[in-house]
Amino acid sequence: MNAAQEKEALLWGMVGVTLFAATLPMTRLAVGTTELPQLSPWFVTFGRAAVAGLLSIGYLLWQHRLGRLKVPRRAEWPLLAVTAFGVIVGFPLFLALALRHVPSTHGAVVTALLPLSTAVLGALWYRQRPSNGFWACAVVGSTLVLGFMVWRAGGVYLGAANIYLLIAMTTGALGYIGGARLTPRLGAEQVICWVLVCCLPLTLPMAWWFAPSPASAIHASSWMGFAYVSLFSMWIGFFAWYRALALGAVRVSQLQLVQPFLSLMFAVPLAGERLDGTTLAFALAVIATVYAGKKMPIHAAGKPA
């Protein structure tokens, strides 16, 4: 990869990471708080996927017109289902359920471990053998996150919210792995579009069922948060991120380390949250652990660790 391609890859990667980073505070805006609830987490989950799914129909039709459409093979449908479970339902739903009870700064610290969780599940899926150093980083990172949650539990934060965040992180990692398996043949953009379109028979009626009534009772800021996670978190962000990965996956993947910082920064002006020193310190420690873990070798099955 030459210098121009590397620059383009990093630019697209930064666009994708920035768009994804605002997902937490925007979701918090959409669902509101326990004291002032707004949109149902279930509506936000299925509604955002339904909006992105309808847009994906147009994209796939455009690809068909250009002669670039690739239809999933029968053997690939189970992987599409795994991807859908992770990125369409699991991660968005449990993130939204959690953010009804905790600030997005809290969620940013816990989900900062997502890249390392993806690597762990990926190693198990592909039957790889991570090095001892990798497992040490995974244990340290997990301990830091659990310690952060225990510390917060001594205040006003509900234990259920932390469980939701852990489920969101696990299902999100599973969805990323499923999508990665499909990307080489289908292409990254078409993977997310096919997943979204295939989920429309579920997401459209579920969004209708959980839609607020009357809609006018919901604050404009909550609708703004919903619009953002529908257009950018669920759709446009994937296009920028996947394009970046196609240009230079190794260098671009490191940009994920910036995402928790951006989420913390966005939470202050967008959701009106306060960033305290302890939260920032835990975030720095988790991100440092993830960075170290991503540098550790992961061996193919049968090779010495």
GUSEGU-357035 format. One record per residue: x, y, z of N, C-alpha, C in turn; residue in three letters. Coordinates in steps of 0.2 Angstrom, whole numbers, plus 2048, in hexadecimal, padded with zeros to 3 digits. Atoms other than C-alpha are relative to their C-alpha. Layout:
XYZXYZXYZala;...
//
This chain:
8047FA800800800800804806800met;7FC7FA8008078117FB7FE805804asn;8017FB7FB8078218057F98037FEala;8077FD8017F78287FC7FB7FB802ala;8058057FE7EE8177FF7FF800807gln;8008007F97F38178117FC806803glu;8047FA7FE7ED8298137F98007FFlys;8088018017DC82580B7FD7FB805glu;8038057FB7DA8168167FF803807ala;8007FE7F97DE81F8267FA806800leu;8057FB8007D282D8217F97FD800leu;8068038007C482281D7FF7FC807trp;8008047FA7C881882D7FE805806gly;8027FB7FA7C78288387F98037FFmet;8077FE8017B682D8307FC7FB803val;8048057FE7AF81C834800800808gly;7FF8007F97B681C8467FD806803val;8037FA7FD7B082E8497F87FF800thr;80880180179E8298437FE7FB805leu;8028067FB79E81984E801803807phe;7FE7FD7F97A582385D7FA804803ala;8067FC7FE79582E85E7FA7FC801ala;8068057FF78A81E85F7FE800807thr;8028017F978A81D8727FC807802leu;8047FB7FE78582F8767FA8027FCpro;8067FF8047798308677FA7FB802met;8048057FD77182086E7FD802806thr;8027FE7FA77082787F7FB8067FFarg;8057FB8017678368787F97FD7FDleu;80680380375B82B86E7FB7FC806ala;8048047FB75682087D7FE804807val;8017FC7FA75782D88B8027FD806gly;7FE8027FA75982989D7FA7FC804thr;8068037FC74F81F8AB7FC806802thr;8047FB7FE7498308B17FC8037FBglu;8047FD8067448378A08017FB7FAleu;8008058067428288947FD8037F9pro;8037FD80774082C8817FF7FA7FCgln;80180680574181F8738017F9804leu;7FE8067FD74080D8788067FD7FDser;7FA8038037518048767FE7FB7FBpro;8028048067477F786C7FF8037FAtrp;8017FC8067418048608068027FDphe;7FA7FE80375280B85E8047FB7FDval;7FC80680375A7FA85B7FD7FE7F9thr;80380380674D7F484E7FF8067FBphe;8017FB8057498058478068027FCgly;7FA7FE80375B80A8438027FB7FBarg;7FF80580575D7F983A7FB8007FAala;80580080574D7FB8318018067FBala;7FE7FA80575280D82A8067FE7FCval;7FA8028047638068257FF7FB7FBala;80180580575C7F781D7FC8027FAgly;8047FD8067508018128058047FCleu;7FB7FC80475F80C80D8057FA7FCleu;7FC8058037697FC80A7FD7FC7F9ser;80380280675C7F67FD8028047FAile;7FE7FC8057608057F38077FF7FEgly;7F88018027738027F48017F97FCtyr;7FF8068037717F07EF7FD8007F9leu;8037FF8077667F47E08058047FCleu;7FB7FC8047738017DB8067FC7FEtrp;7FA8048017817F47DC7FE7FB7FAgln;8028058067767E87D18008047FAhis;8007FC8067747F67C48078007FDarg;7F98008027877F77C48037FA7FEleu;7FD8068017897E57C28057FD806gly;7FB8027FB7927E37D37FC7FD806arg;8038037FB7857DB7DD8027F9801leu;7FE8077FF78A7CB7E67FB7FD805lys;8068037FC77C7C07ED8037FB805val;7FE8057FB7807B67FD7FF7F97FEpro;8028078017827A37FA7FD7FD806arg;8048047FB7787968048057FF806arg;7FC8017FA78779280F802806804ala;7FF7FA7FD7897A48137FB803805glu;8067FD7FC7787A781B8017FF807trp;7FF8017F977C7A082C805806803pro;7FB7FB7FE78B7AD82D7FC807800leu;8047F980077F7BB8287FB800806leu;8058007FA7737B5836804802806ala;7FC7FE7FB7827B6842802807800val;7FE7F98017877C783C7FA804802thr;8067FC7FF7757CD83D7FE800808ala;8018017F97737C684F805805804phe;7FB7FC7FD7837D08547FF8077FFgly;8007F88027827E184B7FA8037FFval;8067FD8017707E38487FB800806ile;8048007FA7687DD858804800806val;7FD8007FA7747D8865803806803gly;7FC7FA7FE7807E78667FB806801phe;8047FA7FF7737F58637FB7FF805pro;8058007FB7667EE86E803800807leu;7FE8007F97707EA87E804807801phe;7FD7FA7FF77A7FA87B7FA806802leu;8067FB7FE76980487B7FD7FF807ala;8028017F97637FB88A804802806leu;7FC7FE7FB7727FF894801807800ala;7FF7F980077381188F7FA804802leu;8067FD7FC762814896802801807arg;7FE7FF7F976A8128A7807803801his;7FA7FE7FF77C8178A58028057FBval;7FE7FB80578582689C8047FC7FBpro;7FC80380578D82388C808800801ser;7F98017FE79E8268948027FA803thr;8008067FD79B81789E8017FA7FBhis;80080580579780D88F8068007FCgly;7F98008047A78138868057FC803ala;7FB8047FD7B280C8937FF7F87FFval;8018078007AA7FB8938017FD7F8val;7FF8028077A97FA8808068017FDthr;7F97FF8027BB7FF87E8037FA7FFala;7FD8078017BF7ED8807FD7FC7FAleu;8038048067B57E88708057FD7FBleu;7FB8038047C47E68658047FA802pro;7FC8057FD7CD7DB8717FB7FA800leu;8058058007BC7D18737FF7FD7FAser;8008038067BB7CF8618067FC7FEthr;7FA8048017CD7C88607FF7FA803ala;8018067FD7C97BC86D7FB7FB7FDval;8058048037B97B58658027FE7F9leu;7FD8028077C27B58548057FB801gly;7FB8057FF7D07AB85B7FC7F9801ala;8048067FE7C379E8627FD7FE7FAleu;8048028067B979E8528057FD7FBtrp;7FC8038057C879B8478057FB802tyr;7FC8057FD7D078F853807802800arg;7FA7FE7FF7DF79A855803800807gln;7FD8017FA7EC79A863803807802arg;7FC7F97FE7EF7AC86B8057FE804pro;7FA8017FB7FF7AE8747FE802807ser;8017FF7F88007AF8877FF807801asn;8007F87FF8037C28857F98027FEgly;8067FE8027F37C487C7FA7FE805phe;8058027FB7E97BA889801804806trp;7FF7FC7FA7F17C48977FD8077FFala;8037FA8027EC7D488E7F8800801cys;8078017FF7DA7CD88D7FE800807ala;8028017F97D97C989F801807804val;8007F97FC7E07DA8A57FB8057FDval;8067FC8037D47E38997FA7FF803gly;8078027FE7C57D989F800802808ser;8007FE7F97CB7DC8B17FF808801thr;8017F97FF7CC7EF8AF7F98027FEleu;8077FF8017BB7EF8A77FB7FE806val;8048027FA7B37E58B5801804806leu;7FF7FB7FA7BC7F08C27FC8067FFgly;8037FA8017B57FF8BA7F8800801phe;8078017FF7A37F88BA7FF7FF808met;8018017F97A57F38CC801807804val;7FF7FA7FD7AB8048D17FA8057FEtrp;8067FC80179C80C8C87FA7FD803arg;8068037FD7908008D0800802807ala;8017FD7F97948088E17FD806800gly;8037FA80178C8178DA7F87FF7FEgly;80780180277B8198D17FF7FC7FAval;80180480677E80D8C37FD7F9801tyr;8038067FF7747FE8C18047FA7FDleu;7FC80580277C7ED8C07FD7FD7F9gly;8038028077707E88B18038037FAala;7FD7FD8067787F58A68067FD7FEala;7F98038017897EE8A87FF7F97FCasn;8028068037827DD8A37FE8017F9ile;8027FF80777A7E48948068027FCtyr;7FA7FD80478B7ED88F8047FA7FEleu;7FC8068027947DC8907FD7FC7FBleu;8038048057877D38868018047F9ile;7FF7FC8067887E28798077FF7FDala;7F980180279B7E08788017F97FDmet;7FF80780279A7CD8767FC7FF7F9thr;80480180678C7CD8698038047FAthr;7FC7FC8057957DB85F8067FD7FDgly;7FA8038037A57D285E7FE7FA7FCala;80280580479C7C38587FD8027F9leu;8037FD8067937CD84B8068027FBgly;7FA7FD8047A47D58458047FA7FDtyr;7FC8068037AC7C38437FC7FD7FAile;80480380579D7BD8398008047F9gly;7FF7FC80679E7CC82D8078007FDgly;7F98018037B17CA82B8007FA7FCala;8008078047AE7B88257FD8017F9arg;8047FF8067A27BF8188038057FBleu;7FD7FA8047AC7CE8128047FE7FAthr;7FB8018067B97C68077FC7FF7F9pro;8038018077AC7C07FA7FB8057FFarg;8067FC80279D7CB7FC802808800leu;7FF7F97FF7A67DB8007FD803806gly;8027FE7F97A57E58107F9804800ala;8077FC8007977F180B7FA7FC7FFglu;80680480178C7E48047FF7FB805gln;8028047FB78E7D98137FB803805val;8057FD7FB7867E681F7F98017FCile;8067FF8047797EA8117FC7FA800cys;8048068007747D880F7FD7FE807trp;8028017F97737D68227FA804802val;8057FB7FE7687E58247FA7FE7FCleu;80680280475C7E08157FD7FA802val;8038077FE75A7CE81B7FD801807cys;8047FF7FA7557D582C7FA804800cys;8057FC8007487E08267F97FD802leu;8068037FE73A7D38287FF800808pro;8018007F873E7D483B800807802leu;7FF7F97FD7447E683D7FA8057FFthr;8057FB8027367EF8347FA7FF805leu;8068017FB7277E783E802801807pro;7FE7FF7F97317E884E801807801met;7FF7F98007357FA84B7F9803801ala;8077FE8007227FD8487FD7FF807trp;8038027FA71D7F4857802804806trp;7FD7FD7FA7297FD8638008087FFphe;8007F980172680E85B7FC804805ala;8037FC7FB72281C8677F98037FEpro;8067FD8017108228687FD805805ser;7FF7FC80670E8318668078017FFpro;7F97FF80271E83485D802807803ala;7FE7F97FE71D847862802800807ser;7FE8007F971F8428748087FF801ala;7F880180073283E8708038067FFile;7FC7FA80173E84C8728048007F9his;7FD8008077468528618077FE801ala;7F98037FF75784E8688017F9800ser;80080780075283C86A7FF7FE7F9ser;80180280774C83B8588078027FCtrp;7F97FF80375D8438538057FA802met;7FC8067FF76683585C7FE7FA7FCgly;80280680475C8288548028017F9phe;7FE7FF80775F8308438077FE7FFala;7F98018017718308468027F8800tyr;7FE80780077381D84B7FD7FC7FAval;80380480576781883D8058027F9ser;7FD7FF80677182182F8087FF800leu;7F98008007838228358037FA804phe;7FE8057FC7858158437FF7F97FCser;80280680277C80783A8017FF7F8met;7FF80180878080B8278068047FEtrp;7FB7FD80378B8198228077FF803ile;7FA8017FD79881682F8047FA7FEgly;7FE80680279A8048298048017F9phe;7FE7FF80779D80A817807803801phe;7F97FD7FF7AC81581D8057FC803ala;7FC8047FC7B38098298027FA7FBtrp;7FF8068047B27FA81D8058027FAtyr;7FC7FE8067BA80480E807801803arg;7FA7FF7FD7C880981A8047F9801ala;7FD8067FF7CB7F781F8027FC7F9leu;7FE8028067CB7F280D8078037FDala;7FA7FD8037D97FE8098067FE805leu;7FA8017FC7E47FA8187FE7FE807gly;8038027FA7DD7EF826804800806ala;7FC8007FA7EC7EE831801806804val;7FF7F97FE7F08008337F9803803arg;8077FD7FF7DD8058337FD7FE806val;8038037FA7D87F9841803803806ser;7FD7FD7FA7E380284D7FC807802gln;8047FA7FF7D781284B7FB7FE805leu;8058027FB7CB808856802802807gln;7FE7FE7F97D580D8657FE807801leu;8027F97FF7D081F8627F9801802val;8088008007BD81B8627FE802807gln;8027FE7F97BB81B875801807802pro;7FF7F97FE7C382B8777FB8057FDphe;8057FC8037B883386A7F97FF803leu;8068017FD7A982B8727FF804807ser;8007FC7FA7AE8338837FF8087FEleu;8007F98017B184487B7F98027FDmet;8077FE8037A08448717FB800805phe;8068017FB79683F8817FF807803ala;8007FA7FD79A8508887FB8057FDval;8057FB80379285C87B7F97FD7FEpro;80680380478684F8737FA7FE806leu;8058037FB77E847883800804807ala;8007FC7FA7838548908037FD806gly;7FD8047FB78D84889A806803803glu;7F97FD7FD79C84C8A68057FA7FFarg;7FB8058007AC8438A3805801806leu;7FC8007F97B583F8B48077FD7FEasp;7F98038017C783B8B68017F9801gly;8008087FF7C48298BC7FE7FD7FAthr;8028038067BA8258AD8058007FAthr;7FA7FF8057C882C8A18067FC802leu;7FA8047FE7D58238AB7FF7F87FEala;8028078027CC8128A98007FF7F8phe;8008008077C98168978077FF7FDala;7F98008027DC8198948037F9801leu;7FD8077FE7E180989D7FD7FA7FCala;8038058047D57FE8938028017F9val;7FE7FF8077DA8068828077FE800ile;7F98028007EC8038878017F9800ala;8008077FF7E97F188B7FE7FD7F9thr;8028028077DF7EF87A8068017FBval;7FA7FE8047EE7F78718057FA801tyr;7FB8057FF7FA7EB8797FE7F97FEala;8028068027EF7DC8768007FF7F8gly;8008008087ED7E08638077FF7FDlys;7F98018028007E08628037F9801lys;7FE8077FF8017CE8697FF7FB7FBmet;8018058068037BF85D7FA7FC801pro;8058058007F57B48598027FA7FBile;7FD8058047FB7A38527FA7FC7FDhis;8058048037F17988468007F9804ala;8018067FC7EB78784D8067FC7FEala;7FB8058017F977B850807803800gly;7FA7FD7FF807788851801802807lys;7FE7FF7F981078B8617FE807802pro;8017F97FE80A79A86C806804802ala;
//
